[in-house]
Amino acid sequence: MDATEPFLLCTRRDKSAALAFFRKAFRRNNLPEKVVIDKSGSNIAALDDLNTEIPEPYRITVFQVRYLNNIVEQDHRFIKKLIKPMLGFKSFHSAKITITGIENIRMIQKRQIIKANDNGSTFENFAMLMAL
């Protein structure tokens, strides 16, 4: 079962946004040994800052290898496929709501919801969640 990658929707893609994303991801999961990222300078700067706060043996190894990052990006292809015909969003609020809904549906389809019925259809799992 593929895990849904965490994401943080921000108005800017800078070091502080990247730092907020990594802190959120590491709080929800554990501190990773390795991280695969794209060539974004803000991601490198944020991970360098985090590595200065972490003791030496637990520091995060950063990889900027294109083919490894492409594997991670495959998880976002369905979102990109749905959003591209929309020609963008008029406001940050509508972008946040739409992307959150798409991610929730993807998690239901991948059976990542805790109380999901493995034998049930996507609609049955969605209906069960709405009944809670």
Phi and psi restraints in degrees (value plus and minus 20) as a CYANA .aco file:
   2 ASP   PHI     -95.7   -55.7
   2 ASP   PSI     117.6   157.6
   3 ALA   PHI    -106.4   -66.4
   3 ALA   PSI     120.7   160.7
   4 THR   PHI     -97.0   -57.0
   4 THR   PSI     108.5   148.5
   5 GLU   PHI     -92.1   -52.1
   5 GLU   PSI     119.8   159.8
   6 PRO   PHI     -89.1   -49.1
   6 PRO   PSI     131.8   171.8
   7 PHE   PHI    -164.9  -124.9
   7 PHE   PSI     137.0   177.0
   8 LEU   PHI    -153.0  -113.0
   8 LEU   PSI      97.9   137.9
   9 LEU   PHI    -106.7   -66.7
   9 LEU   PSI     100.4   140.4
  10 CYS   PHI    -150.3  -110.3
  10 CYS   PSI     136.6   176.6
  11 THR   PHI     -94.2   -54.2
  11 THR   PSI     -43.5    -3.5
  12 ARG   PHI    -146.3  -106.3
  12 ARG   PSI     135.7   175.7
  13 ARG   PHI    -136.0   -96.0
  13 ARG   PSI      58.1    98.1
  14 ASP   PHI    -145.9  -105.9
  14 ASP   PSI    -195.0  -155.0
  15 LYS   PHI     -80.8   -40.8
  15 LYS   PSI     -62.1   -22.1
  16 SER   PHI     -86.6   -46.6
  16 SER   PSI     -56.3   -16.3
  17 ALA   PHI     -87.1   -47.1
  17 ALA   PSI     -62.3   -22.3
  18 ALA   PHI     -84.7   -44.7
  18 ALA   PSI     -60.5   -20.5
  19 LEU   PHI     -82.5   -42.5
  19 LEU   PSI     -62.8   -22.8
  20 ALA   PHI     -82.3   -42.3
  20 ALA   PSI     -62.2   -22.2
  21 PHE   PHI     -81.5   -41.5
  21 PHE   PSI     -70.0   -30.0
  22 PHE   PHI     -84.3   -44.3
  22 PHE   PSI     -60.2   -20.2
  23 ARG   PHI     -82.7   -42.7
  23 ARG   PSI     -62.0   -22.0
  24 LYS   PHI     -83.2   -43.2
  24 LYS   PSI     -66.5   -26.5
  25 ALA   PHI     -83.8   -43.8
  25 ALA   PSI     -60.2   -20.2
  26 PHE   PHI     -95.1   -55.1
  26 PHE   PSI     -46.6    -6.6
  27 ARG   PHI     -89.3   -49.3
  27 ARG   PSI     -62.4   -22.4
  28 ARG   PHI     -92.8   -52.8
  28 ARG   PSI     -52.5   -12.5
  29 ASN   PHI    -136.1   -96.1
  29 ASN   PSI    -179.7  -139.7
  30 ASN   PHI    -123.9   -83.9
  30 ASN   PSI     151.3   191.3
  31 LEU   PHI     -88.0   -48.0
  31 LEU   PSI     104.2   144.2
  32 PRO   PHI    -101.0   -61.0
  32 PRO   PSI     140.5   180.5
  33 GLU   PHI    -102.3   -62.3
  33 GLU   PSI     -56.0   -16.0
  34 LYS   PHI    -154.5  -114.5
  34 LYS   PSI     128.4   168.4
  35 VAL   PHI    -154.5  -114.5
  35 VAL   PSI     113.4   153.4
  36 VAL   PHI    -125.9   -85.9
  36 VAL   PSI     103.5   143.5
  37 ILE   PHI    -152.5  -112.5
  37 ILE   PSI     149.5   189.5
  38 ASP   PHI    -102.9   -62.9
  38 ASP   PSI    -189.4  -149.4
  39 LYS   PHI    -103.9   -63.9
  39 LYS   PSI      -3.6    36.4
  40 SER   PHI     -85.8   -45.8
  40 SER   PSI     107.4   147.4
  41 GLY   PHI     -86.1   -46.1
  41 GLY   PSI     -50.5   -10.5
  42 SER   PHI     -88.0   -48.0
  42 SER   PSI     -55.6   -15.6
  43 ASN   PHI     -86.2   -46.2
  43 ASN   PSI     -63.1   -23.1
  44 ILE   PHI     -81.6   -41.6
  44 ILE   PSI     -66.6   -26.6
  45 ALA   PHI     -81.2   -41.2
  45 ALA   PSI     -62.1   -22.1
  46 ALA   PHI     -85.7   -45.7
  46 ALA   PSI     -63.9   -23.9
  47 LEU   PHI     -88.2   -48.2
  47 LEU   PSI     -54.6   -14.6
  48 ASP   PHI     -82.2   -42.2
  48 ASP   PSI     -62.7   -22.7
  49 ASP   PHI     -81.8   -41.8
  49 ASP   PSI     -64.8   -24.8
  50 LEU   PHI     -83.6   -43.6
  50 LEU   PSI     -59.6   -19.6
  51 ASN   PHI     -84.7   -44.7
  51 ASN   PSI     -48.4    -8.4
  52 THR   PHI     -91.1   -51.1
  52 THR   PSI     -43.7    -3.7
  53 GLU   PHI    -106.7   -66.7
  53 GLU   PSI     -33.1     6.9
  54 ILE   PHI    -121.1   -81.1
  54 ILE   PSI     118.8   158.8
  55 PRO   PHI     -79.1   -39.1
  55 PRO   PSI     131.0   171.0
  56 GLU   PHI     -68.1   -28.1
  56 GLU   PSI     -70.4   -30.4
  57 PRO   PHI     -89.2   -49.2
  57 PRO   PSI     -35.5     4.5
  58 TYR   PHI    -124.6   -84.6
  58 TYR   PSI     -12.9    27.1
  59 ARG   PHI     -83.5   -43.5
  59 ARG   PSI     131.4   171.4
  60 ILE   PHI    -107.5   -67.5
  60 ILE   PSI     110.8   150.8
  61 THR   PHI    -106.2   -66.2
  61 THR   PSI     108.5   148.5
  62 VAL   PHI    -126.2   -86.2
  62 VAL   PSI     108.9   148.9
  63 PHE   PHI    -134.8   -94.8
  63 PHE   PSI     113.9   153.9
  64 GLN   PHI    -141.3  -101.3
  64 GLN   PSI      39.8    79.8
  65 VAL   PHI    -123.9   -83.9
  65 VAL   PSI     103.4   143.4
  66 ARG   PHI     -77.7   -37.7
  66 ARG   PSI     -67.3   -27.3
  67 TYR   PHI     -89.0   -49.0
  67 TYR   PSI     -50.2   -10.2
  68 LEU   PHI     -89.4   -49.4
  68 LEU   PSI     -60.2   -20.2
  69 ASN   PHI     -88.1   -48.1
  69 ASN   PSI     -52.7   -12.7
  70 ASN   PHI     -81.4   -41.4
  70 ASN   PSI     -55.1   -15.1
  71 ILE   PHI     -83.0   -43.0
  71 ILE   PSI     -63.1   -23.1
  72 VAL   PHI     -86.5   -46.5
  72 VAL   PSI     -61.7   -21.7
  73 GLU   PHI     -86.0   -46.0
  73 GLU   PSI     -40.5    -0.5
  74 GLN   PHI     -78.6   -38.6
  74 GLN   PSI     -48.5    -8.5
  75 ASP   PHI     -85.1   -45.1
  75 ASP   PSI     -45.8    -5.8
  76 HIS   PHI    -113.7   -73.7
  76 HIS   PSI     -21.8    18.2
  77 ARG   PHI     -83.9   -43.9
  77 ARG   PSI     -52.4   -12.4
  78 PHE   PHI     -91.0   -51.0
  78 PHE   PSI     -56.2   -16.2
  79 ILE   PHI     -85.8   -45.8
  79 ILE   PSI     -66.4   -26.4
  80 LYS   PHI     -81.6   -41.6
  80 LYS   PSI     -57.6   -17.6
  81 LYS   PHI     -85.0   -45.0
  81 LYS   PSI     -56.2   -16.2
  82 LEU   PHI     -98.9   -58.9
  82 LEU   PSI     -55.5   -15.5
  83 ILE   PHI    -101.4   -61.4
  83 ILE   PSI     -51.6   -11.6
  84 LYS   PHI     -74.9   -34.9
  84 LYS   PSI     -65.8   -25.8
  85 PRO   PHI     -86.6   -46.6
  85 PRO   PSI     -37.5     2.5
  86 MET   PHI     -95.1   -55.1
  86 MET   PSI     -34.2     5.8
  87 LEU   PHI      40.4    80.4
  87 LEU   PSI      18.8    58.8
  88 GLY   PHI      68.2   108.2
  88 GLY   PSI    -197.0  -157.0
  89 PHE   PHI    -139.0   -99.0
  89 PHE   PSI     129.2   169.2
  90 LYS   PHI    -101.4   -61.4
  90 LYS   PSI     -45.1    -5.1
  91 SER   PHI    -162.8  -122.8
  91 SER   PSI     138.3   178.3
  92 PHE   PHI     -83.7   -43.7
  92 PHE   PSI     -58.2   -18.2
  93 HIS   PHI     -80.9   -40.9
  93 HIS   PSI     -66.5   -26.5
  94 SER   PHI     -87.8   -47.8
  94 SER   PSI     -54.5   -14.5
  95 ALA   PHI     -83.3   -43.3
  95 ALA   PSI     -65.0   -25.0
  96 LYS   PHI     -81.3   -41.3
  96 LYS   PSI     -67.3   -27.3
  97 ILE   PHI     -84.9   -44.9
  97 ILE   PSI     -64.8   -24.8
  98 THR   PHI     -84.8   -44.8
  98 THR   PSI     -68.0   -28.0
  99 ILE   PHI     -86.7   -46.7
  99 ILE   PSI     -57.1   -17.1
 100 THR   PHI     -81.8   -41.8
 100 THR   PSI     -63.5   -23.5
 101 GLY   PHI     -82.4   -42.4
 101 GLY   PSI     -63.4   -23.4
 102 ILE   PHI     -83.1   -43.1
 102 ILE   PSI     -63.8   -23.8
 103 GLU   PHI     -83.3   -43.3
 103 GLU   PSI     -60.1   -20.1
 104 ASN   PHI     -83.1   -43.1
 104 ASN   PSI     -62.7   -22.7
 105 ILE   PHI     -83.1   -43.1
 105 ILE   PSI     -62.7   -22.7
 106 ARG   PHI     -81.1   -41.1
 106 ARG   PSI     -59.9   -19.9
 107 MET   PHI     -85.8   -45.8
 107 MET   PSI     -57.4   -17.4
 108 ILE   PHI     -85.3   -45.3
 108 ILE   PSI     -63.7   -23.7
 109 GLN   PHI     -82.7   -42.7
 109 GLN   PSI     -54.6   -14.6
 110 LYS   PHI    -106.4   -66.4
 110 LYS   PSI     -17.8    22.2
 111 ARG   PHI      41.0    81.0
 111 ARG   PSI      20.7    60.7
 112 GLN   PHI    -116.8   -76.8
 112 GLN   PSI     -21.1    18.9
 113 ILE   PHI    -100.3   -60.3
 113 ILE   PSI     115.6   155.6
 114 ILE   PHI     -75.9   -35.9
 114 ILE   PSI     -65.1   -25.1
 115 LYS   PHI    -114.9   -74.9
 115 LYS   PSI      -2.3    37.7
 116 ALA   PHI     -87.9   -47.9
 116 ALA   PSI     124.8   164.8
 117 ASN   PHI    -109.2   -69.2
 117 ASN   PSI      96.8   136.8
 118 ASP   PHI     -82.5   -42.5
 118 ASP   PSI     -49.2    -9.2
 119 ASN   PHI    -111.5   -71.5
 119 ASN   PSI     -32.4     7.6
 120 GLY   PHI    -101.1   -61.1
 120 GLY   PSI     140.7   180.7
 121 SER   PHI     -97.1   -57.1
 121 SER   PSI     151.0   191.0
 122 THR   PHI     -79.9   -39.9
 122 THR   PSI     -62.1   -22.1
 123 PHE   PHI     -84.3   -44.3
 123 PHE   PSI     -61.9   -21.9
 124 GLU   PHI     -82.1   -42.1
 124 GLU   PSI     -61.4   -21.4
 125 ASN   PHI     -86.1   -46.1
 125 ASN   PSI     -59.2   -19.2
 126 PHE   PHI     -83.8   -43.8
 126 PHE   PSI     -65.7   -25.7
 127 ALA   PHI     -82.5   -42.5
 127 ALA   PSI     -58.7   -18.7
 128 MET   PHI     -83.5   -43.5
 128 MET   PSI     -61.6   -21.6
 129 LEU   PHI     -85.0   -45.0
 129 LEU   PSI     -58.1   -18.1
 130 MET   PHI     -88.4   -48.4
 130 MET   PSI     -47.3    -7.3
 131 ALA   PHI     -98.1   -58.1
 131 ALA   PSI     -38.1     1.9
